[in-house]
Amino acid sequence: MADKPVFISIKNWSQDDRPREKLRDKGKANLSDAELIAILLGTGSRSESAVSLSQRILSSVDNNLNQLGKLSIKQLMTFRGIGEAKAITIVAAMELGRRRRGEEALEKMKISSSTSVFELMQPIIGELPHEEFWIVYLNNSNKVLHKNQVSKGGITGTLVDVRLVLKSALELGAVGLILAHNHPSGTLKPSTADKDLTKKLKLAAESLDIKVLDHLIITEKAYFSFADENIM
């Protein structure tokens, strides 16, 4: 009969193997995902180290951090050793990472193609379980001035106030607009409502010498560009 595995607390590991000390002494790039999550957790349980618990959580999402970021507080709390406080800590860390991706994209963002719009907006709406409609406002050099959510939960002409969109454009001094919304279903085919709203905004903006340059439908890993498909 095989011997029962002996649990060894992180405190009893060698100095080089402790996540906090390893980060301090060797740098953050030298830690695995599980070790970084273990630092967030602080402690494991009586029968499992924080690193082992982190490895188990990561294994449940195929070691995919994007999938980990989608887990809710309640889902995380189903793991033995994860209470509400630890679950909230993980969710908060994942959200900070998502926001950082969005800010990094905005800082360097000059819109040169539909791909650059996707890189800007995917971290914001690409993984949401509901639809959101956003406007990206551009200056005359196609640099991003501002981006703003204008509706949530669906997409029809009645949910987007064209007057408010154009009012914001005038206040920002924008000369170009890019429309973007997500399809949680994963489909990239534009609906009739998508096309009608694009036409409505484009006609309204033209009267103020503001151009609607594109409309992107965004999913987790791909996008559909109205401009690329010549249906603007």
C-alpha positions as CSV (number, residue, x, y, z in Angstrom):
1,M,0.0,0.0,0.0
2,A,1.4,3.4,-1.0
3,D,2.4,5.8,1.7
4,K,-0.1,8.7,2.2
5,P,1.4,12.0,0.8
6,V,2.8,14.3,3.5
7,F,1.6,17.9,3.3
8,I,4.5,20.3,3.7
9,S,3.6,24.0,4.5
10,I,5.1,26.7,2.3
11,K,6.8,28.0,5.5
12,N,8.8,24.8,5.5
13,W,9.9,24.9,1.9
14,S,13.4,25.9,0.9
15,Q,13.8,29.7,0.7
16,D,14.1,29.5,-3.2
17,D,10.7,27.7,-3.5
18,R,8.6,30.2,-1.5
19,P,6.6,32.4,-3.9
20,R,6.9,35.7,-2.0
21,E,10.6,35.3,-1.4
22,K,11.1,34.0,-5.0
23,L,9.4,37.2,-6.4
24,R,11.5,39.4,-4.2
25,D,14.8,37.7,-4.9
26,K,14.4,36.6,-8.5
27,G,11.8,38.9,-10.0
28,K,8.1,38.4,-11.0
29,A,8.9,36.8,-14.4
30,N,10.4,33.8,-12.7
31,L,7.2,32.8,-11.0
32,S,4.6,30.5,-12.5
33,D,0.9,31.5,-12.7
34,A,0.2,29.2,-9.8
35,E,2.9,30.8,-7.6
36,L,1.6,34.3,-8.4
37,I,-2.0,33.3,-7.5
38,A,-0.6,31.7,-4.3
39,I,0.8,35.1,-3.2
40,L,-2.7,36.5,-3.6
41,L,-4.2,33.7,-1.5
42,G,-1.6,34.0,1.2
43,T,-2.4,30.7,2.7
44,G,-3.7,27.3,1.7
45,S,-5.5,24.9,4.0
46,R,-4.5,22.3,6.6
47,S,-4.2,19.7,3.9
48,E,-3.0,21.8,0.9
49,S,-0.5,24.5,0.3
50,A,-1.5,27.8,-1.4
51,V,0.5,26.8,-4.5
52,S,-1.1,23.4,-4.8
53,L,-4.6,25.0,-4.4
54,S,-3.7,27.5,-7.1
55,Q,-2.6,24.7,-9.4
56,R,-5.9,23.0,-8.8
57,I,-7.9,26.1,-9.6
58,L,-5.8,26.7,-12.8
59,S,-6.2,23.1,-13.9
60,S,-10.0,23.5,-13.8
61,V,-9.7,26.2,-16.5
62,D,-7.1,24.4,-18.5
63,N,-4.4,26.8,-17.2
64,N,-6.0,29.6,-19.1
65,L,-5.9,33.0,-17.3
66,N,-8.6,34.4,-19.6
67,Q,-11.0,31.7,-18.4
68,L,-9.9,32.2,-14.8
69,G,-10.9,35.8,-15.2
70,K,-14.4,34.7,-16.1
71,L,-15.0,32.8,-12.8
72,S,-17.4,34.4,-10.4
73,I,-16.9,34.7,-6.7
74,K,-19.4,31.9,-6.1
75,Q,-17.6,29.6,-8.6
76,L,-14.2,30.2,-7.0
77,M,-15.7,29.5,-3.6
78,T,-16.6,25.9,-4.7
79,F,-12.9,25.1,-4.3
80,R,-12.0,23.7,-0.9
81,G,-9.8,26.3,0.8
82,I,-11.3,29.3,-1.0
83,G,-13.5,31.5,1.1
84,E,-15.2,34.7,0.1
85,A,-12.2,36.9,0.9
86,K,-9.8,34.8,-1.2
87,A,-12.3,34.6,-4.0
88,I,-12.8,38.4,-4.0
89,T,-9.0,38.8,-4.1
90,I,-8.6,36.7,-7.2
91,V,-11.5,38.4,-9.0
92,A,-10.1,41.8,-8.1
93,A,-6.6,40.9,-9.4
94,M,-8.1,39.5,-12.7
95,E,-10.1,42.7,-13.2
96,L,-7.0,44.9,-12.6
97,G,-5.2,42.9,-15.2
98,R,-8.1,43.4,-17.7
99,R,-8.1,47.1,-17.1
100,R,-4.4,47.4,-17.5
101,R,-4.6,45.7,-20.9
102,G,-7.2,48.3,-21.9
103,E,-5.1,51.2,-20.7
104,E,-2.0,50.0,-22.4
105,A,-3.9,49.7,-25.7
106,L,-5.3,53.3,-25.3
107,E,-1.9,54.9,-24.4
108,K,-0.3,53.8,-27.7
109,M,-3.4,53.7,-29.8
110,K,-3.6,55.3,-33.2
111,I,-6.2,53.7,-35.2
112,S,-4.7,52.4,-38.4
113,S,-6.9,49.4,-39.2
114,S,-9.7,47.3,-37.9
115,T,-7.2,45.2,-36.1
116,S,-6.1,48.1,-33.9
117,V,-9.7,48.7,-33.0
118,F,-10.1,45.1,-32.0
119,E,-6.9,45.3,-29.8
120,L,-8.4,48.4,-28.1
121,M,-11.9,47.1,-27.5
122,Q,-11.5,43.3,-27.0
123,P,-10.2,43.6,-23.5
124,I,-13.2,45.7,-22.6
125,I,-16.1,43.9,-24.2
126,G,-14.8,40.7,-25.9
127,E,-15.5,38.4,-22.9
128,L,-18.7,39.9,-21.5
129,P,-21.8,37.7,-21.0
130,H,-24.0,40.5,-22.2
131,E,-24.0,43.0,-25.1
132,E,-22.5,46.5,-24.8
133,F,-22.3,49.2,-27.5
134,W,-19.4,51.6,-27.4
135,I,-18.2,54.6,-29.4
136,V,-14.5,55.4,-30.0
137,Y,-13.9,59.1,-30.7
138,L,-10.9,60.0,-32.9
139,N,-9.1,63.3,-33.8
140,N,-7.9,64.2,-37.2
141,S,-4.8,62.1,-36.8
142,N,-7.0,59.0,-36.0
143,K,-5.7,59.0,-32.4
144,V,-8.2,57.9,-29.7
145,L,-9.6,60.9,-27.8
146,H,-12.1,58.9,-25.7
147,K,-14.1,55.8,-25.7
148,N,-17.5,55.5,-24.1
149,Q,-20.2,52.9,-23.4
150,V,-23.6,54.1,-24.8
151,S,-25.8,51.1,-24.2
152,K,-25.8,47.8,-22.3
153,G,-27.8,44.7,-22.7
154,G,-29.0,44.8,-26.3
155,I,-28.6,46.7,-29.5
156,T,-31.4,48.5,-31.2
157,G,-31.8,52.0,-32.5
158,T,-33.9,52.9,-29.5
159,L,-31.1,52.0,-27.0
160,V,-28.5,54.4,-28.5
161,D,-29.2,58.1,-28.2
162,V,-27.7,59.5,-31.4
163,R,-27.9,63.1,-30.1
164,L,-25.8,62.2,-27.0
165,V,-23.2,60.5,-29.2
166,L,-22.8,63.5,-31.4
167,K,-22.9,65.9,-28.5
168,S,-20.0,64.1,-27.0
169,A,-18.2,64.2,-30.3
170,L,-18.6,67.9,-30.6
171,E,-17.4,68.5,-27.0
172,L,-14.3,66.3,-27.6
173,G,-13.6,67.9,-31.0
174,A,-13.8,64.5,-32.6
175,V,-13.8,64.2,-36.4
176,G,-14.2,60.5,-36.6
177,L,-16.2,57.8,-34.8
178,I,-15.9,54.1,-34.7
179,L,-18.7,51.9,-33.4
180,A,-18.1,48.7,-31.6
181,H,-20.3,46.1,-29.8
182,N,-19.9,42.5,-28.7
183,H,-21.8,39.4,-29.5
184,P,-21.6,37.1,-26.5
185,S,-22.9,34.2,-28.7
186,G,-19.7,34.3,-30.7
187,T,-21.4,34.9,-34.0
188,L,-19.8,37.5,-36.2
189,K,-22.8,38.0,-38.6
190,P,-24.3,41.5,-38.3
191,S,-28.0,41.7,-37.6
192,T,-30.5,43.9,-39.2
193,A,-30.5,46.1,-36.1
194,D,-26.7,46.4,-36.3
195,K,-26.9,47.6,-39.9
196,D,-29.8,50.0,-39.3
197,L,-28.0,51.6,-36.3
198,T,-24.8,52.0,-38.3
199,K,-26.7,53.8,-41.1
200,K,-28.6,56.0,-38.6
201,L,-25.4,57.1,-36.9
202,K,-23.5,57.6,-40.1
203,L,-26.2,59.9,-41.6
204,A,-26.5,61.9,-38.5
205,A,-22.8,62.4,-38.1
206,E,-22.3,63.5,-41.7
207,S,-24.5,66.5,-41.1
208,L,-21.9,67.7,-38.6
209,D,-18.9,66.8,-40.8
210,I,-18.0,63.9,-38.5
211,K,-17.3,60.5,-40.2
212,V,-18.3,57.1,-38.9
213,L,-15.3,55.2,-40.1
214,D,-16.2,51.6,-39.0
215,H,-18.4,49.4,-36.9
216,L,-16.9,46.3,-35.3
217,I,-18.6,43.3,-33.9
218,I,-16.3,41.8,-31.4
219,T,-16.1,38.3,-29.8
220,E,-13.5,36.8,-27.5
221,K,-11.1,35.9,-30.3
222,A,-12.3,37.5,-33.5
223,Y,-14.1,40.4,-35.1
224,F,-16.2,41.6,-38.0
225,S,-15.5,44.9,-39.6
226,F,-18.2,46.7,-41.6
227,A,-15.5,48.8,-43.3
228,D,-13.4,45.8,-44.3
229,E,-16.5,44.1,-45.7
230,N,-17.5,47.3,-47.6
231,I,-20.9,47.6,-46.0
232,M,-20.5,51.0,-44.3
